[in-house]
Amino acid sequence: MKNILIIAQICISAILVVAILLQNKGADAGSIFGGGGGGDGNVYTTKRGIEKILFISTIVIAILFIGISLANIVIS
């Protein structure tokens, strides 16, 4: 059982890294580091479509990762 949790944790961590990296894919290089970037300034927009699905799935994957980590601690 412990080996299954470790393998699941590795797989979920890789998926979580990919999901996080995909979120920053569309951002300007300057805005990643806190700069204004384009001429629109600091405009807050709502997430729509695939961006919203990716954002919510990243949260779900992170919660799943934490749950598996806690289960791994309890079993150890």
Residue pairs with C-beta under 8 A, 6 or more apart in sequence:
1 75
2 72
2 75
2 76
5 68
5 71
5 72
5 75
6 72
8 68
9 65
9 68
9 69
9 72
12 61
12 64
12 65
12 68
13 65
15 61
16 58
16 61
16 62
16 65
19 54
19 57
19 58
19 61
20 58
22 54
23 51
23 54
23 55
23 58
24 32
26 51
27 37
28 35
28 37
28 38
29 37
30 36
30 37
31 37
31 38
36 42
47 55
